[in-house]
Amino acid sequence: MAQVLPIRLYGDPVLKKKALPVQDFSGIPALAENMLETMFEARGVGLAAPQVGISQRLFVAAEYLEDETEEGPEADLKTRVKELYVMVNPVITYRSGQQSITEGCLSLPGLYAEGAQRDLQVRVEYQNEKGEPKVLEAEGYLAVVLQHEIDHLDGILFFQRMAFADKQKFLEEHREDLALFQRQAKAFLREEAARLGQAR
Protein backbone atom coordinates (compact mmCIF):
# COMPACT_ATOMS: atom_id res chain seq x y z
CA MET A 1 0.00 0.00 0.00
CA ALA A 2 1.30 3.44 -0.93
CA GLN A 3 2.38 5.71 1.90
CA VAL A 4 2.37 9.48 2.31
CA LEU A 5 5.90 10.88 2.67
CA PRO A 6 6.90 14.06 4.52
CA ILE A 7 7.28 16.98 2.10
CA ARG A 8 10.49 18.92 2.65
CA LEU A 9 10.03 22.64 3.22
CA TYR A 10 11.94 25.69 2.04
CA GLY A 11 15.20 25.80 3.97
CA ASP A 12 15.92 22.08 3.63
CA PRO A 13 19.32 21.71 1.90
CA VAL A 14 18.03 18.90 -0.34
CA LEU A 15 15.92 21.47 -2.23
CA LYS A 16 19.06 23.37 -3.26
CA LYS A 17 21.02 20.36 -4.54
CA LYS A 18 21.23 19.23 -8.14
CA ALA A 19 19.70 15.75 -8.12
CA LEU A 20 21.62 12.73 -9.41
CA PRO A 21 20.52 10.75 -12.49
CA VAL A 22 18.62 7.54 -11.81
CA GLN A 23 20.59 4.47 -12.89
CA ASP A 24 18.94 1.72 -10.86
CA PHE A 25 15.21 1.50 -11.64
CA SER A 26 14.40 -1.37 -9.27
CA GLY A 27 12.89 0.85 -6.58
CA ILE A 28 11.39 3.52 -8.83
CA PRO A 29 7.85 2.08 -9.25
CA ALA A 30 7.32 1.88 -5.46
CA LEU A 31 8.84 5.34 -4.92
CA ALA A 32 6.67 6.83 -7.67
CA GLU A 33 3.55 5.27 -6.11
CA ASN A 34 4.40 6.82 -2.73
CA MET A 35 5.12 10.18 -4.37
CA LEU A 36 1.77 10.14 -6.19
CA GLU A 37 -0.02 9.33 -2.93
CA THR A 38 1.84 12.20 -1.26
CA MET A 39 0.96 14.57 -4.13
CA PHE A 40 -2.74 13.67 -3.91
CA GLU A 41 -2.74 14.10 -0.13
CA ALA A 42 -1.19 17.56 -0.50
CA ARG A 43 -3.61 18.40 -3.34
CA GLY A 44 -0.77 19.13 -5.73
CA VAL A 45 -0.24 18.80 -9.48
CA GLY A 46 3.38 17.69 -9.29
CA LEU A 47 6.01 16.48 -6.85
CA ALA A 48 9.75 16.02 -7.36
CA ALA A 49 11.89 13.46 -5.54
CA PRO A 50 13.97 16.14 -3.74
CA GLN A 51 10.72 17.37 -2.18
CA VAL A 52 10.51 14.07 -0.30
CA GLY A 53 14.20 14.11 0.58
CA ILE A 54 15.49 11.96 -2.30
CA SER A 55 18.09 13.63 -4.49
CA GLN A 56 17.31 11.74 -7.70
CA ARG A 57 16.10 12.98 -11.07
CA LEU A 58 12.50 11.86 -10.82
CA PHE A 59 9.13 13.56 -10.51
CA VAL A 60 5.45 12.73 -10.74
CA ALA A 61 2.69 14.95 -12.12
CA ALA A 62 -1.01 14.83 -12.88
CA GLU A 63 -3.45 16.38 -15.29
CA TYR A 64 -6.89 16.73 -13.75
CA LEU A 65 -10.34 17.04 -15.28
CA GLU A 66 -11.43 20.66 -15.20
CA ASP A 67 -14.83 20.11 -13.59
CA GLU A 68 -15.03 19.63 -9.85
CA THR A 69 -16.84 16.51 -8.73
CA GLU A 70 -20.19 16.83 -6.99
CA GLU A 71 -18.42 16.38 -3.67
CA GLY A 72 -16.72 19.75 -4.13
CA PRO A 73 -13.13 21.01 -4.15
CA GLU A 74 -12.08 18.88 -1.16
CA ALA A 75 -13.06 15.61 -2.85
CA ASP A 76 -10.45 12.92 -3.49
CA LEU A 77 -8.28 14.21 -6.34
CA LYS A 78 -7.86 10.68 -7.66
CA THR A 79 -11.44 10.85 -8.93
CA ARG A 80 -10.49 13.77 -11.19
CA VAL A 81 -7.29 12.38 -12.74
CA LYS A 82 -7.11 12.69 -16.50
CA GLU A 83 -3.50 11.55 -16.89
CA LEU A 84 -0.62 10.65 -14.57
CA TYR A 85 3.06 11.05 -15.38
CA VAL A 86 6.17 9.50 -13.87
CA MET A 87 9.24 11.12 -15.40
CA VAL A 88 12.76 9.88 -14.70
CA ASN A 89 15.89 11.67 -15.93
CA PRO A 90 13.82 14.27 -17.83
CA VAL A 91 15.43 16.70 -20.26
CA ILE A 92 13.69 19.61 -22.01
CA THR A 93 14.72 19.40 -25.67
CA TYR A 94 12.46 22.13 -27.08
CA ARG A 95 11.00 25.37 -25.74
CA SER A 96 8.74 27.94 -27.38
CA GLY A 97 7.57 31.36 -26.27
CA GLN A 98 7.47 32.76 -22.76
CA GLN A 99 4.80 33.94 -20.38
CA SER A 100 4.67 35.43 -16.91
CA ILE A 101 2.51 33.26 -14.67
CA THR A 102 1.42 32.77 -11.06
CA GLU A 103 3.00 29.80 -9.31
CA GLY A 104 3.02 28.09 -5.95
CA CYS A 105 4.91 25.12 -4.52
CA LEU A 106 4.22 22.32 -2.05
CA SER A 107 7.55 23.13 -0.38
CA LEU A 108 6.30 26.68 0.26
CA PRO A 109 2.70 25.84 1.22
CA GLY A 110 0.18 28.63 0.86
CA LEU A 111 2.52 31.02 -0.94
CA TYR A 112 1.88 32.14 -4.51
CA ALA A 113 3.54 34.76 -6.65
CA GLU A 114 3.07 36.24 -10.09
CA GLY A 115 6.01 36.83 -12.37
CA ALA A 116 7.71 33.47 -12.88
CA GLN A 117 8.82 33.22 -16.52
CA ARG A 118 7.77 29.97 -18.22
CA ASP A 119 7.72 28.67 -21.78
CA LEU A 120 4.37 28.14 -23.48
CA GLN A 121 5.38 24.85 -25.09
CA VAL A 122 8.00 22.25 -24.22
CA ARG A 123 9.14 18.85 -25.38
CA VAL A 124 10.49 16.57 -22.66
CA GLU A 125 12.51 13.43 -23.26
CA TYR A 126 12.53 11.08 -20.26
CA GLN A 127 12.30 7.53 -19.02
CA ASN A 128 9.27 6.00 -17.36
CA GLU A 129 9.38 4.05 -14.09
CA LYS A 130 10.63 0.97 -15.97
CA GLY A 131 13.46 2.85 -17.67
CA GLU A 132 11.77 2.93 -21.08
CA PRO A 133 12.49 6.06 -23.19
CA LYS A 134 9.53 8.39 -23.74
CA VAL A 135 8.81 11.80 -25.26
CA LEU A 136 6.05 14.22 -24.23
CA GLU A 137 5.07 17.45 -25.95
CA ALA A 138 3.12 19.74 -23.66
CA GLU A 139 1.65 23.22 -23.74
CA GLY A 140 -0.15 25.55 -21.40
CA TYR A 141 -0.53 24.58 -17.76
CA LEU A 142 1.02 21.12 -18.15
CA ALA A 143 4.11 22.69 -19.74
CA VAL A 144 4.43 24.97 -16.70
CA VAL A 145 4.12 22.03 -14.30
CA LEU A 146 6.84 20.09 -16.13
CA GLN A 147 9.22 23.07 -16.05
CA HIS A 148 8.51 23.66 -12.34
CA GLU A 149 9.28 20.03 -11.45
CA ILE A 150 12.41 19.82 -13.61
CA ASP A 151 13.63 22.99 -11.88
CA HIS A 152 13.32 21.14 -8.57
CA LEU A 153 15.75 18.53 -9.91
CA ASP A 154 18.26 21.33 -10.48
CA GLY A 155 17.77 22.91 -7.05
CA ILE A 156 15.72 25.83 -8.40
CA LEU A 157 12.53 27.15 -6.75
CA PHE A 158 9.85 29.01 -8.69
CA PHE A 159 10.60 32.49 -7.32
CA GLN A 160 14.12 32.19 -8.73
CA ARG A 161 12.49 32.36 -12.19
CA MET A 162 11.18 35.85 -11.46
CA ALA A 163 12.76 39.16 -12.44
CA PHE A 164 15.11 40.49 -9.74
CA ALA A 165 12.70 43.18 -8.49
CA ASP A 166 9.77 40.74 -8.36
CA LYS A 167 11.90 38.16 -6.55
CA GLN A 168 13.02 40.71 -3.94
CA LYS A 169 9.41 41.82 -3.44
CA PHE A 170 8.31 38.20 -2.93
CA LEU A 171 11.10 37.54 -0.41
CA GLU A 172 10.28 40.71 1.52
CA GLU A 173 6.51 40.21 1.53
CA HIS A 174 6.81 36.63 2.75
CA ARG A 175 9.82 37.03 5.02
CA GLU A 176 7.99 35.74 8.11
CA ASP A 177 6.51 32.75 6.27
CA LEU A 178 9.89 31.83 4.79
CA ALA A 179 11.57 32.10 8.19
CA LEU A 180 8.90 29.79 9.64
CA PHE A 181 9.46 27.23 6.88
CA GLN A 182 13.20 27.35 7.56
CA ARG A 183 12.65 26.72 11.28
CA GLN A 184 10.29 23.84 10.51
CA ALA A 185 12.78 22.37 8.02
CA LYS A 186 15.58 22.48 10.61
CA ALA A 187 13.36 20.92 13.27
CA PHE A 188 12.40 18.10 10.89
CA LEU A 189 16.06 17.41 10.06
CA ARG A 190 16.94 17.29 13.78
CA GLU A 191 14.11 14.82 14.40
CA GLU A 192 15.22 12.68 11.44
CA ALA A 193 18.81 12.64 12.66
CA ALA A 194 17.66 11.61 16.16
CA ARG A 195 15.36 8.90 14.74
CA LEU A 196 18.14 7.48 12.55
CA GLY A 197 20.53 7.57 15.47
CA GLN A 198 18.11 5.57 17.62
CA ALA A 199 17.57 3.04 14.83
CA ARG A 200 21.27 2.16 14.68
One Martini backbone bead per residue (centre of mass of N, CA, C, O) as a GRO file, in nm:
protein
  200
    1MET     BB    1   0.097   0.036   0.022
    2ALA     BB    2   0.077   0.353  -0.002
    3GLN     BB    3   0.268   0.636   0.112
    4VAL     BB    4   0.308   0.919   0.303
    5LEU     BB    5   0.532   1.177   0.266
    6PRO     BB    6   0.745   1.404   0.363
    7ILE     BB    7   0.758   1.743   0.299
    8ARG     BB    8   0.990   1.954   0.204
    9LEU     BB    9   1.109   2.260   0.309
   10TYR     BB   10   1.204   2.552   0.307
   11GLY     BB   11   1.562   2.508   0.395
   12ASP     BB   12   1.622   2.249   0.272
   13PRO     BB   13   1.906   2.134   0.120
   14VAL     BB   14   1.778   1.940  -0.099
   15LEU     BB   15   1.647   2.189  -0.269
   16LYS     BB   16   1.953   2.289  -0.375
   17LYS     BB   17   2.017   2.034  -0.517
   18LYS     BB   18   2.152   1.840  -0.758
   19ALA     BB   19   2.030   1.580  -0.899
   20LEU     BB   20   2.062   1.246  -0.962
   21PRO     BB   21   2.077   1.010  -1.170
   22VAL     BB   22   1.904   0.738  -1.276
   23GLN     BB   23   2.008   0.379  -1.278
   24ASP     BB   24   1.819   0.240  -1.067
   25PHE     BB   25   1.481   0.095  -1.117
   26SER     BB   26   1.376  -0.098  -0.886
   27GLY     BB   27   1.244   0.147  -0.686
   28ILE     BB   28   1.058   0.340  -0.859
   29PRO     BB   29   0.762   0.243  -0.849
   30ALA     BB   30   0.726   0.275  -0.538
   31LEU     BB   31   0.809   0.571  -0.519
   32ALA     BB   32   0.596   0.684  -0.715
   33GLU     BB   33   0.351   0.592  -0.552
   34ASN     BB   34   0.418   0.762  -0.300
   35MET     BB   35   0.428   1.037  -0.446
   36LEU     BB   36   0.136   1.037  -0.545
   37GLU     BB   37   0.005   1.017  -0.268
   38THR     BB   38   0.132   1.280  -0.163
   39MET     BB   39   0.016   1.469  -0.379
   40PHE     BB   40  -0.282   1.418  -0.319
   41GLU     BB   41  -0.278   1.496  -0.018
   42ALA     BB   42  -0.163   1.799  -0.106
   43ARG     BB   43  -0.302   1.899  -0.367
   44GLY     BB   44  -0.133   1.842  -0.629
   45VAL     BB   45   0.048   1.841  -0.964
   46GLY     BB   46   0.340   1.800  -0.827
   47LEU     BB   47   0.647   1.590  -0.760
   48ALA     BB   48   0.966   1.584  -0.631
   49ALA     BB   49   1.207   1.399  -0.490
   50PRO     BB   50   1.340   1.629  -0.314
   51GLN     BB   51   1.059   1.681  -0.157
   52VAL     BB   52   1.129   1.375  -0.015
   53GLY     BB   53   1.461   1.355   0.016
   54ILE     BB   54   1.539   1.273  -0.295
   55SER     BB   55   1.839   1.291  -0.499
   56GLN     BB   56   1.656   1.250  -0.780
   57ARG     BB   57   1.559   1.219  -1.127
   58LEU     BB   58   1.232   1.271  -1.021
   59PHE     BB   59   0.878   1.281  -1.120
   60VAL     BB   60   0.541   1.380  -1.058
   61ALA     BB   61   0.219   1.403  -1.239
   62ALA     BB   62  -0.096   1.586  -1.311
   63GLU     BB   63  -0.400   1.560  -1.480
   64TYR     BB   64  -0.708   1.732  -1.461
   65LEU     BB   65  -1.018   1.770  -1.446
   66GLU     BB   66  -1.195   2.060  -1.452
   67ASP     BB   67  -1.425   1.943  -1.306
   68GLU     BB   68  -1.588   1.922  -1.036
   69THR     BB   69  -1.712   1.739  -0.817
   70GLU     BB   70  -1.990   1.702  -0.622
   71GLU     BB   71  -1.811   1.715  -0.352
   72GLY     BB   72  -1.592   1.909  -0.431
   73PRO     BB   73  -1.272   2.046  -0.370
   74GLU     BB   74  -1.219   1.807  -0.132
   75ALA     BB   75  -1.204   1.586  -0.305
   76ASP     BB   76  -1.074   1.324  -0.443
   77LEU     BB   77  -0.836   1.356  -0.686
   78LYS     BB   78  -0.849   1.072  -0.823
   79THR     BB   79  -1.138   1.134  -0.960
   80ARG     BB   80  -0.979   1.369  -1.164
   81VAL     BB   81  -0.801   1.202  -1.339
   82LYS     BB   82  -0.651   1.206  -1.663
   83GLU     BB   83  -0.324   1.211  -1.602
   84LEU     BB   84  -0.019   1.034  -1.549
   85TYR     BB   85   0.326   1.106  -1.435
   86VAL     BB   86   0.652   0.949  -1.486
   87MET     BB   87   0.972   1.113  -1.449
   88VAL     BB   88   1.292   1.018  -1.570
   89ASN     BB   89   1.546   1.192  -1.665
   90PRO     BB   90   1.470   1.480  -1.759
   91VAL     BB   91   1.455   1.665  -2.083
   92ILE     BB   92   1.465   1.966  -2.241
   93THR     BB   93   1.441   2.001  -2.615
   94TYR     BB   94   1.197   2.220  -2.614
   95ARG     BB   95   1.111   2.570  -2.676
   96SER     BB   96   0.824   2.814  -2.649
   97GLY     BB   97   0.803   3.086  -2.547
   98GLN     BB   98   0.665   3.336  -2.309
   99GLN     BB   99   0.550   3.365  -1.962
  100SER     BB  100   0.366   3.518  -1.702
  101ILE     BB  101   0.314   3.357  -1.386
  102THR     BB  102   0.142   3.179  -1.141
  103GLU     BB  103   0.294   3.038  -0.842
  104GLY     BB  104   0.354   2.737  -0.658
  105CYS     BB  105   0.443   2.525  -0.358
  106LEU     BB  106   0.477   2.252  -0.145
  107SER     BB  107   0.746   2.389  -0.004
  108LEU     BB  108   0.541   2.664  -0.003
  109PRO     BB  109   0.281   2.676   0.165
  110GLY     BB  110   0.046   2.927   0.047
  111LEU     BB  111   0.241   3.036  -0.175
  112TYR     BB  112   0.219   3.310  -0.413
  113ALA     BB  113   0.336   3.417  -0.750
  114GLU     BB  114   0.399   3.667  -0.978
  115GLY     BB  115   0.652   3.625  -1.261
  116ALA     BB  116   0.710   3.368  -1.372
  117GLN     BB  117   0.910   3.226  -1.626
  118ARG     BB  118   0.747   3.057  -1.904
  119ASP     BB  119   0.689   2.824  -2.127
  120LEU     BB  120   0.438   2.729  -2.356
  121GLN     BB  121   0.637   2.509  -2.482
  122VAL     BB  122   0.729   2.153  -2.458
  123ARG     BB  123   0.994   1.907  -2.472
  124VAL     BB  124   1.018   1.575  -2.323
  125GLU     BB  125   1.279   1.368  -2.226
  126TYR     BB  126   1.237   1.027  -2.095
  127GLN     BB  127   1.170   0.803  -1.828
  128ASN     BB  128   1.019   0.560  -1.696
  129GLU     BB  129   0.983   0.339  -1.429
  130LYS     BB  130   1.135   0.115  -1.635
  131GLY     BB  131   1.334   0.287  -1.848
  132GLU     BB  132   1.168   0.392  -2.075
  133PRO     BB  133   1.154   0.573  -2.351
  134LYS     BB  134   1.029   0.917  -2.376
  135VAL     BB  135   0.779   1.154  -2.514
  136LEU     BB  136   0.670   1.501  -2.442
  137GLU     BB  137   0.417   1.723  -2.545
  138ALA     BB  138   0.362   2.055  -2.413
  139GLU     BB  139   0.105   2.285  -2.292
  140GLY     BB  140   0.063   2.518  -2.084
  141TYR     BB  141   0.013   2.403  -1.774
  142LEU     BB  142   0.182   2.145  -1.814
  143ALA     BB  143   0.443   2.290  -1.896
  144VAL     BB  144   0.479   2.431  -1.624
  145VAL     BB  145   0.496   2.183  -1.444
  146LEU     BB  146   0.746   2.057  -1.575
  147GLN     BB  147   0.939   2.295  -1.520
  148HIS     BB  148   0.909   2.303  -1.214
  149GLU     BB  149   1.013   2.008  -1.159
  150ILE     BB  150   1.287   2.029  -1.304
  151ASP     BB  151   1.395   2.250  -1.124
  152HIS     BB  152   1.410   2.077  -0.867
  153LEU     BB  153   1.647   1.897  -0.990
  154ASP     BB  154   1.829   2.188  -0.985
  155GLY     BB  155   1.758   2.369  -0.722
  156ILE     BB  156   1.488   2.525  -0.818
  157LEU     BB  157   1.276   2.788  -0.751
  158PHE     BB  158   1.021   2.978  -0.869
  159PHE     BB  159   1.132   3.267  -0.772
  160GLN     BB  160   1.399   3.234  -0.955
  161ARG     BB  161   1.210   3.309  -1.227
  162MET     BB  162   1.224   3.599  -1.147
  163ALA     BB  163   1.259   3.901  -1.138
  164PHE     BB  164   1.443   4.072  -0.924
  165ALA     BB  165   1.219   4.260  -0.809
  166ASP     BB  166   1.007   4.034  -0.765
  167LYS     BB  167   1.178   3.860  -0.579
  168GLN     BB  168   1.225   4.070  -0.354
  169LYS     BB  169   0.926   4.112  -0.292
  170PHE     BB  170   0.862   3.824  -0.210
  171LEU     BB  171   1.072   3.798   0.022
  172GLU     BB  172   0.955   4.036   0.188
  173GLU     BB  173   0.649   3.959   0.212
  174HIS     BB  174   0.753   3.643   0.314
  175ARG     BB  175   0.956   3.638   0.553
  176GLU     BB  176   0.801   3.491   0.783
  177ASP     BB  177   0.729   3.233   0.632
  178LEU     BB  178   1.019   3.150   0.553
  179ALA     BB  179   1.126   3.132   0.844
  180LEU     BB  180   0.932   2.909   0.931
  181PHE     BB  181   1.018   2.695   0.728
  182GLN     BB  182   1.312   2.683   0.826
  183ARG     BB  183   1.249   2.587   1.112
  184GLN     BB  184   1.094   2.331   1.028
  185ALA     BB  185   1.324   2.202   0.868
  186LYS     BB  186   1.526   2.180   1.105
  187ALA     BB  187   1.348   2.012   1.292
  188PHE     BB  188   1.317   1.769   1.105
  189LEU     BB  189   1.622   1.702   1.082
  190ARG     BB  190   1.663   1.647   1.382
  191GLU     BB  191   1.456   1.416   1.404
  192GLU     BB  192   1.587   1.233   1.192
  193ALA     BB  193   1.861   1.204   1.328
  194ALA     BB  194   1.751   1.079   1.589
  195ARG     BB  195   1.605   0.837   1.461
  196LEU     BB  196   1.857   0.714   1.322
  197GLY     BB  197   2.024   0.685   1.582
  198GLN     BB  198   1.820   0.482   1.722
  199ALA     BB  199   1.827   0.259   1.485
  200ARG     BB  200   2.141   0.167   1.534
   0.00000   0.00000   0.00000
